[in-house]
Amino acid sequence: MEIDELIALSLCSKRTKNLVKSSNRKIYQSFVNIDEECIGFDIMTGPFQKIVSLDIFDSYIELGGTDMKTFWIKEVFTQSDWIAHIMSIFNESIINFLTVEDVSMNYLDTVKQFIPKCQKLSIREECSRKFTKIAFLKLCYIAEEVKIDRNIFDDDDNDISKYLTLNLKSVSFVDWENPFKLELADLLALNITDLTIGPTNITEKDLNRFLKLWMKGICRFYRPERIYLSFRNDIIREEVIRRIKFEIVDDECLLTRADGKKLLIDIGLTHVALLPAQIMPIRLLSLPSDDLQYVIDSMDVSDLIALSLCSKRTKDLVENASIAINEIGAEVDENRINLNILTYKFHGHRSTKKTIKFVLREDCSIDYERDDGFQKWENTEFTLSHLIYHFLSLSNLPVIGISELPKLKIKSVNPITYLDTVKQEIPKCQILKISENCSDDVAKMAFFKLAPMAVEVVKVKRNIFDKENDISKLLSLNLRSVIFNDFENPIKVTLDDHLVVNIHDLAIQTADITERDLNRFLKLWVKGNHRFYRPKFIRLTLDEEFIIRREKVFKGIKYEEVNEDYDDGYQFRVDRGDGKELMIYIDDNHIVFKFKFGMP
């Protein structure tokens, strides 16, 4: 059942509620938007799933995103009851994203009651400064991460210090139009574990004084684990670390004080990041199991990915870590293949998103992109196909075969023979995209060589046909789904092309075909000339200035208009003697053929 159907079922009785709850369906992400009139509640059940949108009022819910409005009424319910019910049936205890509009001050206390905990709190930048301040103080403790996109502080009375001393996990203050006034005393009083603020006008002198005080041990029990400051103007690195002893580690400054505590400082052109560090080599796999699990859970995603490649045991450790690989795709660019992996690292109900990149070069070396640059792997036993297999086995992606790459994009190829390398390294994919940047020769050769390995769909973003009947060679290939898309250069399609189509689902945008050829095709189909015709769908979009005239398409053909509720266009049915039927949908310059197998 769909997620909205499950919610409706759960409202029928206590038994149906328990049935839904026992189904163990999970919410991938939940988004709540607080408005005085209603509460918007959006639910995602997976990274590629549709969003179910609910507007919650007292006593009823309105389901959005559909043509027909759906209302679920439960007169004894309040907004608080609705949210508690939805979270309960999906066994969730925390809202992922909570956004607050400019509501009345008293309503904030109500919000705090029915949403006791959220992962990320955001207060709209359109809200007044006064409201944002009060909302921050009232709601910041229910959130693991707070994001404020405006400067709400009064510079005159050092207002910012009151907020920086709060015992919070993660706070981000960003307002590029109104810089934040920050001083040495503010950094010394900071009690937030992870702070991002910018742009700030703190001076290099104050940053230098802070570092010197840290080195002297004044900040012995300093709580923050990360401070990220951004600036409008360039930072003078030498002034920040003036007269401070440091080491260079991966282009960052490492400070070590007498008690052994360390501080990493990343100074860029317009940012300064302060990160406490403990650098000490350890035998990772020799740690007790609890300690080892703690280290694994604390590692960065890019380090976990590298660790998973070391051995079967380390791969198993990473599989059990709170990491999710949600998207894997490859892009062919000239004579190299870029493998991109979208990952999420979960920290309780928080998550960190990161894209990891591997580059296979022509000499078979592999570059691994990290935050501090590329690592080059030479003479490695890994090939790109090994890496794809490895990461698919780590992922939770719905692939039919473990070696199927979900997405492959051909951006450009030079030399054209490199396509053989691509075919060897990536024997199968679900979606193949051929970019409009490819030349006609490359795009056509990529289609012939690589299209048969695409399990789901092939998308071609340009008209690659230059000769008469050239398109027939491609349309006769035994493929599942193909989309040709070029709005600037229409693709000429004739009756003969229609007759040889062997693609299960074909779409052409923009197609250049006459109503006469469409009519002749229908007549031949009705006569039974296509007894073993394979296509199930043919979708043609003509030039936007062209309006398809149904009287021309159906001239001399017996058809029936199907009375169904469509917002636009018309649907028709054509039957033939062997019981097969053809549904035709026409809307202005768009026509769809849907072939159905009836009973003879």
GUSELUM-437008 format. One record per residue (C-alpha): residue number from 1; chain; x, y, z. Coordinates in steps of 0.001 Angstrom, whole numbers. Layout:
<rs>
NUM, A, X, Y, Z
...
</rs>
This chain:
<rs>
1, A, 0, 0, 0
2, A, 1032, 3610, -568
3, A, 1987, 5683, 2456
4, A, -1172, 7831, 2295
5, A, -3316, 4689, 2120
6, A, -1578, 3317, 5211
7, A, -2297, 6524, 7127
8, A, -5962, 6367, 6115
9, A, -6168, 2708, 7144
10, A, -4606, 3427, 10540
11, A, -7403, 5888, 11339
12, A, -10198, 3325, 10985
13, A, -9784, 1528, 14304
14, A, -7307, 503, 16946
15, A, -6797, -2803, 15152
16, A, -5975, -1184, 11801
17, A, -3599, 1199, 13567
18, A, -1749, -1767, 15077
19, A, -1693, -3503, 11680
20, A, -25, -487, 10079
21, A, 2394, -165, 12979
22, A, 3373, -3846, 12756
23, A, 4125, -3479, 9031
24, A, 7364, -1719, 10066
25, A, 7165, 800, 7238
26, A, 9738, 3513, 7833
27, A, 9806, 7234, 7176
28, A, 12965, 8119, 5227
29, A, 12640, 11843, 5977
30, A, 9932, 13981, 7548
31, A, 9454, 17714, 6966
32, A, 7194, 19811, 9190
33, A, 6368, 23442, 8404
34, A, 4712, 25403, 11217
35, A, 2149, 28013, 10223
36, A, -536, 29549, 12422
37, A, -3363, 28278, 10225
38, A, -2098, 24762, 9594
39, A, 886, 22463, 9909
40, A, 2456, 21154, 6716
41, A, 3725, 17582, 7118
42, A, 5679, 16074, 4187
43, A, 6770, 12428, 4287
44, A, 9386, 10634, 2160
45, A, 9670, 6842, 2373
46, A, 12899, 6602, 353
47, A, 15483, 8688, -1568
48, A, 13689, 8176, -4905
49, A, 10129, 7933, -3603
50, A, 7358, 10486, -4016
51, A, 6561, 12950, -1241
52, A, 3215, 12661, 538
53, A, 2065, 16138, 1608
54, A, -398, 16611, 4457
55, A, -1947, 19829, 5751
56, A, -2904, 19285, 9381
57, A, -5719, 21269, 10971
58, A, -7565, 20620, 14200
59, A, -9947, 17666, 13675
60, A, -8966, 16944, 10058
61, A, -6100, 16435, 7580
62, A, -6034, 17476, 3932
63, A, -3978, 15354, 1536
64, A, -2224, 17552, -1033
65, A, -486, 16813, -4327
66, A, -3511, 15206, -6008
67, A, -6128, 16494, -8440
68, A, -8935, 15610, -6047
69, A, -8727, 16944, -2499
70, A, -8852, 14215, 136
71, A, -9900, 14932, 3710
72, A, -9494, 12663, 6722
73, A, -11683, 13747, 9620
74, A, -11320, 12767, 13269
75, A, -13217, 15271, 15366
76, A, -11597, 14360, 18690
77, A, -8083, 14977, 17301
78, A, -5977, 18113, 17695
79, A, -2903, 19003, 15623
80, A, -790, 17466, 18374
81, A, -2787, 14215, 18163
82, A, -2380, 14022, 14382
83, A, 1416, 14356, 14546
84, A, 1697, 11891, 17432
85, A, -486, 9391, 15524
86, A, 1557, 9602, 12306
87, A, 4880, 9297, 14134
88, A, 3548, 6388, 16173
89, A, 2361, 4223, 13276
90, A, 5775, 4539, 11614
91, A, 7634, 3958, 14895
92, A, 9401, 7327, 14701
93, A, 10290, 9580, 17622
94, A, 11905, 12548, 15906
95, A, 11042, 14970, 13090
96, A, 13896, 15353, 10598
97, A, 13292, 18927, 9436
98, A, 11234, 21518, 11319
99, A, 10635, 24929, 9723
100, A, 8931, 27746, 11627
101, A, 7006, 30588, 10001
102, A, 6228, 33952, 11629
103, A, 3513, 32766, 14066
104, A, 2275, 34264, 17329
105, A, 4597, 34046, 20349
106, A, 2096, 31972, 22342
107, A, 1868, 29422, 19537
108, A, 5581, 28663, 19954
109, A, 4845, 27041, 23329
110, A, 2246, 24846, 21611
111, A, 4805, 23838, 18970
112, A, 7248, 22848, 21689
113, A, 4616, 20585, 23248
114, A, 3633, 18546, 20188
115, A, 7121, 18418, 18614
116, A, 9407, 17619, 21562
117, A, 12365, 16679, 19344
118, A, 13660, 17375, 15831
119, A, 16852, 16790, 13925
120, A, 17140, 20178, 12209
121, A, 15366, 23423, 13105
122, A, 15156, 26272, 10614
123, A, 13510, 29649, 11218
124, A, 12445, 31462, 8054
125, A, 14582, 34485, 7184
126, A, 11375, 36422, 6471
127, A, 10559, 36341, 10208
128, A, 11205, 39474, 12248
129, A, 14367, 39712, 14357
130, A, 12340, 39814, 17557
131, A, 10356, 36713, 16633
132, A, 13465, 34822, 15467
133, A, 15230, 35521, 18765
134, A, 12316, 34273, 20845
135, A, 11730, 31259, 18583
136, A, 15427, 30392, 18827
137, A, 15454, 30532, 22631
138, A, 12201, 28560, 22955
139, A, 12919, 25831, 20411
140, A, 16706, 25469, 20146
141, A, 16877, 22766, 22830
142, A, 14526, 20414, 20945
143, A, 16849, 20406, 17911
144, A, 20138, 18670, 17274
145, A, 20952, 21303, 14654
146, A, 19683, 24891, 14392
147, A, 19964, 27012, 11230
148, A, 19312, 30775, 11237
149, A, 19649, 32590, 7906
150, A, 19743, 36160, 9203
151, A, 21688, 38319, 11654
152, A, 19393, 38710, 14659
153, A, 21926, 40286, 17009
154, A, 22345, 43850, 18265
155, A, 25990, 44855, 17946
156, A, 25789, 47586, 20590
157, A, 25323, 45402, 23699
158, A, 27293, 42351, 22460
159, A, 23998, 40492, 22116
160, A, 25567, 37475, 20398
161, A, 27374, 36249, 23542
162, A, 24070, 35325, 25230
163, A, 23368, 32855, 22432
164, A, 26879, 31435, 22019
165, A, 27004, 30382, 25688
166, A, 23980, 28088, 25290
167, A, 24659, 24361, 25657
168, A, 23725, 23282, 22103
169, A, 24995, 20650, 19660
170, A, 25111, 22406, 16298
171, A, 24204, 25971, 15282
172, A, 24607, 27807, 11979
173, A, 24247, 31601, 11696
174, A, 24541, 32830, 8083
175, A, 23630, 36244, 6641
176, A, 25812, 37425, 3753
177, A, 24199, 40858, 3668
178, A, 24698, 41616, 7375
179, A, 28036, 40397, 8824
180, A, 28168, 39182, 12428
181, A, 30227, 41140, 14949
182, A, 32412, 38638, 16793
183, A, 35115, 39320, 19370
184, A, 37697, 37398, 21381
185, A, 35390, 37239, 24424
186, A, 32696, 35558, 22317
187, A, 35059, 32758, 21273
188, A, 36223, 32250, 24864
189, A, 32624, 31982, 26126
190, A, 31470, 29680, 23318
191, A, 29639, 26566, 24575
192, A, 28198, 25191, 21297
193, A, 29723, 21913, 20103
194, A, 29619, 22755, 16377
195, A, 29345, 26412, 15302
196, A, 29170, 27869, 11788
197, A, 28945, 31647, 11506
198, A, 29471, 33969, 8596
199, A, 30385, 36282, 7379
200, A, 31996, 37621, 10541
201, A, 34133, 40704, 11011
202, A, 36359, 39316, 13757
203, A, 39941, 40485, 13257
204, A, 43057, 38408, 12641
205, A, 44404, 39961, 15861
206, A, 41534, 38531, 17960
207, A, 41923, 35120, 16307
208, A, 45645, 35206, 17068
209, A, 45027, 36161, 20716
210, A, 42485, 33336, 21050
211, A, 45002, 30785, 19750
212, A, 47684, 32059, 22127
213, A, 45286, 31756, 25084
214, A, 44382, 28238, 23972
215, A, 48066, 27312, 23840
216, A, 48518, 28602, 27417
217, A, 45723, 26315, 28616
218, A, 43230, 29060, 29459
219, A, 40599, 27015, 27591
220, A, 41319, 23815, 29538
221, A, 37695, 22616, 29475
222, A, 36760, 24143, 26131
223, A, 33623, 22330, 24852
224, A, 33439, 23185, 21112
225, A, 34579, 20498, 18674
226, A, 34327, 22589, 15518
227, A, 34262, 26333, 14775
228, A, 33837, 27464, 11171
229, A, 34137, 31203, 10480
230, A, 33711, 32734, 7025
231, A, 34670, 36239, 5920
232, A, 33876, 38680, 3151
233, A, 37515, 39713, 2738
234, A, 40669, 37635, 2383
235, A, 42321, 36380, 5570
236, A, 45995, 37146, 6215
237, A, 47205, 33716, 7307
238, A, 50464, 34990, 8787
239, A, 48616, 37343, 11156
240, A, 46376, 34567, 12496
241, A, 49286, 32280, 13460
242, A, 51801, 35033, 14270
243, A, 54333, 33963, 16944
244, A, 52633, 30601, 17456
245, A, 54523, 27323, 17123
246, A, 52820, 24903, 14749
247, A, 53362, 21979, 12371
248, A, 52022, 21611, 8832
249, A, 49785, 18545, 8438
250, A, 47977, 18138, 5092
251, A, 48218, 21908, 4442
252, A, 46684, 22663, 7844
253, A, 48334, 24128, 10943
254, A, 48586, 21755, 13903
255, A, 48995, 23320, 17349
256, A, 50110, 21167, 20289
257, A, 50120, 22434, 23849
258, A, 51835, 21150, 26994
259, A, 48966, 18919, 28154
260, A, 49009, 17030, 24829
261, A, 45824, 18538, 23401
262, A, 45962, 19450, 19738
263, A, 44137, 21924, 17515
264, A, 43944, 21787, 13718
265, A, 43508, 25132, 11945
266, A, 42382, 25312, 8324
267, A, 42935, 28842, 6988
268, A, 41548, 29506, 3519
269, A, 41190, 32729, 1573
270, A, 37867, 33603, 3206
271, A, 37442, 31090, 6028
272, A, 39021, 29801, 9228
273, A, 38101, 26397, 10679
274, A, 39217, 25276, 14144
275, A, 39120, 21543, 14876
276, A, 40446, 19874, 18046
277, A, 42614, 16923, 16987
278, A, 44160, 13881, 18614
279, A, 46753, 12419, 16248
280, A, 48157, 9132, 17487
281, A, 48706, 5978, 15395
282, A, 46787, 2977, 16707
283, A, 46258, -626, 15601
284, A, 42633, -197, 14640
285, A, 41637, -3854, 14353
286, A, 43306, -4692, 17680
287, A, 40888, -2512, 19636
288, A, 38163, -4101, 21804
289, A, 34922, -4502, 19864
290, A, 33095, -1642, 21632
291, A, 36029, 735, 21126
292, A, 36413, -359, 17514
293, A, 32727, 287, 16836
294, A, 33035, 3741, 18421
295, A, 35992, 4580, 16143
296, A, 34113, 3317, 13074
297, A, 31053, 5405, 13959
298, A, 33269, 8490, 14424
299, A, 35118, 8187, 11103
300, A, 34478, 10427, 8111
301, A, 32617, 8870, 5181
302, A, 35617, 9124, 2825
303, A, 37802, 7326, 5399
304, A, 35154, 4617, 5818
305, A, 35009, 4095, 2054
306, A, 38798, 3680, 1926
307, A, 38724, 1379, 4968
308, A, 36111, -880, 3355
309, A, 38574, -1659, 547
310, A, 41326, -2973, 2857
311, A, 39992, -6460, 3585
312, A, 36848, -8541, 3929
313, A, 36790, -7829, 7665
314, A, 37001, -4056, 7226
315, A, 34293, -4245, 4558
316, A, 32047, -6074, 7036
317, A, 32794, -3404, 9659
318, A, 31780, -627, 7269
319, A, 28625, -2528, 6257
320, A, 27569, -2463, 9918
321, A, 28373, 1240, 10322
322, A, 25740, 3971, 10123
323, A, 26467, 4722, 6478
324, A, 24147, 4570, 3479
325, A, 25120, 4640, -196
326, A, 22059, 6094, -1883
327, A, 23269, 6846, -5395
328, A, 26038, 5512, -7633
329, A, 26735, 6849, -11097
330, A, 29553, 7022, -13628
331, A, 30389, 9700, -16194
332, A, 32643, 9158, -19200
333, A, 34648, 12310, -19980
334, A, 37157, 12052, -22832
335, A, 39443, 9134, -21843
336, A, 38543, 8746, -18182
337, A, 35615, 7430, -16182
338, A, 34411, 9304, -13096
339, A, 32627, 7135, -10531
340, A, 30482, 9263, -8183
341, A, 29007, 7857, -4976
342, A, 26434, 9788, -2924
343, A, 26642, 8718, 713
344, A, 24881, 9546, 3970
345, A, 26539, 9065, 7363
346, A, 24014, 8871, 10192
347, A, 24686, 10221, 13686
348, A, 21580, 9174, 15586
349, A, 18853, 11073, 13733
350, A, 21334, 13443, 12072
351, A, 22941, 12726, 8742
352, A, 25907, 14053, 6775
353, A, 25765, 13973, 2971
354, A, 28922, 13612, 902
355, A, 29824, 12738, -2684
356, A, 32857, 10471, -3102
357, A, 34648, 10417, -6472
358, A, 36921, 7840, -8102
359, A, 38572, 8551, -11471
360, A, 39776, 5731, -13736
361, A, 42466, 7077, -16060
362, A, 43675, 5700, -19395
363, A, 46799, 4224, -17744
364, A, 44444, 2200, -15450
365, A, 45483, 4195, -12369
366, A, 42679, 5291, -10044
367, A, 42404, 8700, -8371
368, A, 40481, 8811, -5102
369, A, 39156, 12285, -4268
370, A, 39328, 13286, -605
371, A, 38668, 16545, 1201
372, A, 42409, 17253, 1208
373, A, 42938, 16418, -2482
374, A, 43367, 13287, -4628
375, A, 45126, 10056, -3712
376, A, 46508, 8172, -6696
377, A, 46392, 4375, -6660
378, A, 48783, 2721, -9121
379, A, 49359, -961, -9852
380, A, 46270, -1730, -7803
381, A, 44389, -4997, -8008
382, A, 41168, -2982, -8185
383, A, 39543, -2212, -11509
384, A, 36582, 118, -11868
385, A, 34254, -2865, -12263
386, A, 35594, -4201, -8943
387, A, 34847, -866, -7288
388, A, 31321, -772, -8728
389, A, 30642, -4312, -7484
390, A, 32137, -3426, -4086
391, A, 30042, -303, -3542
392, A, 26829, -1835, -4841
393, A, 27257, -4631, -2302
394, A, 27655, -1968, 417
395, A, 24622, -23, -757
396, A, 20911, -427, -193
397, A, 20066, 401, -3803
398, A, 17290, -1625, -5489
399, A, 19323, -3262, -8289
400, A, 18386, -6493, -10016
401, A, 21985, -7667, -10385
402, A, 24772, -6788, -7977
403, A, 27024, -5683, -10875
404, A, 24517, -3274, -12431
405, A, 25601, 362, -12259
406, A, 22473, 2482, -11617
407, A, 23481, 5403, -13882
408, A, 26002, 5845, -16699
409, A, 26414, 9146, -18550
410, A, 28477, 9591, -21721
411, A, 29610, 13226, -21625
412, A, 32313, 12988, -24288
413, A, 34691, 10309, -25598
414, A, 38120, 10787, -27159
415, A, 39329, 8608, -28766
416, A, 36130, 6880, -29827
417, A, 37753, 3477, -29249
418, A, 37632, 4265, -25509
419, A, 34011, 3078, -25654
420, A, 35386, -482, -25676
421, A, 37087, 237, -22325
422, A, 33815, 1612, -20976
423, A, 31967, -1531, -22087
424, A, 34609, -3725, -20451
425, A, 34647, -1840, -17127
426, A, 30866, -1354, -16937
427, A, 29172, -4434, -18437
428, A, 25674, -3432, -17245
429, A, 23799, -339, -16095
430, A, 20213, 570, -15348
431, A, 20113, 4020, -16995
432, A, 22343, 5123, -19889
433, A, 22468, 8828, -20807
434, A, 24189, 10085, -23950
435, A, 24850, 13815, -23597
436, A, 24159, 16508, -26161
437, A, 27884, 17388, -25872
438, A, 28830, 14235, -27804
439, A, 29454, 14469, -31530
440, A, 27058, 12621, -33838
441, A, 29619, 9886, -34495
442, A, 30391, 9368, -30797
443, A, 26713, 9455, -29782
444, A, 25730, 6971, -32493
445, A, 28600, 4599, -31715
446, A, 27880, 4874, -27966
447, A, 24260, 3944, -28663
448, A, 25134, 849, -30715
449, A, 27852, -361, -28325
450, A, 26322, 493, -24952
451, A, 22515, 609, -25345
452, A, 22086, -3209, -25131
453, A, 23698, -3198, -21665
454, A, 21120, -705, -20278
455, A, 18562, -2698, -18290
456, A, 15995, 82, -17822
457, A, 16282, 3048, -20198
458, A, 18540, 4778, -22725
459, A, 18319, 8575, -22984
460, A, 19836, 10349, -26000
461, A, 19902, 14133, -25716
462, A, 20445, 14974, -29399
463, A, 19358, 14089, -32936
464, A, 22050, 11684, -34095
465, A, 20400, 10718, -37407
466, A, 21781, 12151, -40632
467, A, 20816, 9725, -43410
468, A, 17574, 8474, -44865
469, A, 16315, 5450, -42895
470, A, 19260, 5906, -40505
471, A, 16830, 5883, -37584
472, A, 15397, 2475, -38559
473, A, 18667, 727, -37638
474, A, 18405, 2023, -34085
475, A, 14650, 1532, -33691
476, A, 14942, -2121, -34709
477, A, 17248, -2927, -31762
478, A, 15764, -5132, -29048
479, A, 15747, -2627, -26156
480, A, 13521, -2039, -23148
481, A, 13099, 1754, -23147
482, A, 14608, 4560, -25250
483, A, 14092, 8326, -25128
484, A, 15356, 10553, -27952
485, A, 15251, 14186, -26885
486, A, 16198, 17149, -29101
487, A, 13842, 20122, -29205
488, A, 16062, 22167, -31539
489, A, 16555, 19518, -34246
490, A, 13378, 17440, -34820
491, A, 13871, 13751, -35592
492, A, 12247, 12694, -38869
493, A, 10111, 9564, -38447
494, A, 8325, 7783, -41305
495, A, 5806, 4965, -41623
496, A, 8616, 2501, -42352
497, A, 10347, 3490, -39115
498, A, 7154, 2788, -37184
499, A, 6850, -646, -38753
500, A, 10316, -1819, -37640
501, A, 10209, -544, -34047
502, A, 11408, -3280, -31691
503, A, 11751, -1152, -28551
504, A, 9357, -1926, -25704
505, A, 8844, 1740, -24707
506, A, 9862, 4460, -27183
507, A, 9669, 8245, -26752
508, A, 10789, 10833, -29320
509, A, 10904, 14553, -28568
510, A, 10693, 16300, -31021
511, A, 9372, 14021, -33800
512, A, 8828, 15097, -37395
513, A, 6045, 12837, -38711
514, A, 2961, 13504, -40807
515, A, -640, 12804, -39856
516, A, -853, 10765, -43073
517, A, 1893, 8380, -41883
518, A, 221, 8078, -38477
519, A, -3056, 7211, -40228
520, A, -1425, 4629, -42511
521, A, 297, 3015, -39527
522, A, -3046, 2641, -37716
523, A, -4678, 1102, -40776
524, A, -1890, -1466, -41117
525, A, -2133, -2293, -37410
526, A, -5919, -2805, -37654
527, A, -5412, -5185, -40593
528, A, -3206, -7346, -38390
529, A, 91, -6677, -40165
530, A, 1703, -6322, -36706
531, A, 670, -9674, -35270
532, A, 3889, -9924, -33230
533, A, 4493, -6196, -32746
534, A, 6729, -5854, -29639
535, A, 6298, -2204, -28509
536, A, 3980, -1462, -25634
537, A, 4304, 2328, -25733
538, A, 5242, 4786, -28464
539, A, 5229, 8419, -27348
540, A, 5738, 11174, -29917
541, A, 5986, 14903, -29237
542, A, 5788, 17043, -32367
543, A, 6870, 20645, -32827
544, A, 5068, 22864, -30316
545, A, 3474, 24891, -33120
546, A, 1899, 21761, -34625
547, A, -1563, 20655, -33485
548, A, -2419, 17028, -34245
549, A, -5827, 16791, -35951
550, A, -7544, 13619, -34832
551, A, -9829, 13532, -37871
552, A, -6707, 13165, -40042
553, A, -5158, 10520, -37790
554, A, -8367, 8420, -37634
555, A, -9513, 8936, -41234
556, A, -11158, 5716, -42437
557, A, -10618, 3965, -39079
558, A, -13294, 2790, -36684
559, A, -12473, 4070, -33207
560, A, -14131, 4740, -29872
561, A, -13605, 7736, -27612
562, A, -12930, 6570, -24065
563, A, -14839, 8523, -21447
564, A, -12266, 8905, -18719
565, A, -11457, 11909, -16525
566, A, -8408, 13570, -18092
567, A, -7266, 17105, -17374
568, A, -6052, 17621, -20946
569, A, -6320, 15796, -24227
570, A, -8482, 12913, -25400
571, A, -8146, 9147, -25298
572, A, -9366, 6762, -27987
573, A, -9507, 2990, -28475
574, A, -9031, 1016, -31686
575, A, -9824, -2734, -31764
576, A, -8926, -5385, -34283
577, A, -10169, -8860, -35103
578, A, -7741, -10904, -32992
579, A, -8884, -9162, -29795
580, A, -5892, -6857, -29448
581, A, -6563, -3203, -28768
582, A, -4672, 32, -29158
583, A, -5200, 3043, -26879
584, A, -4325, 6410, -28419
585, A, -3948, 9578, -26372
586, A, -3851, 12918, -28226
587, A, -3119, 16291, -26643
588, A, -2218, 19186, -28972
589, A, 1246, 18204, -30309
590, A, 1540, 15025, -28249
591, A, 389, 11513, -29218
592, A, 812, 8245, -27316
593, A, 168, 4708, -28573
594, A, -443, 2073, -25895
595, A, -645, -1472, -27249
596, A, -2741, -3880, -25169
597, A, -3305, -7616, -25492
598, A, -6974, -8493, -25345
599, A, -8658, -11893, -25414
600, A, -9381, -13212, -28947
</rs>
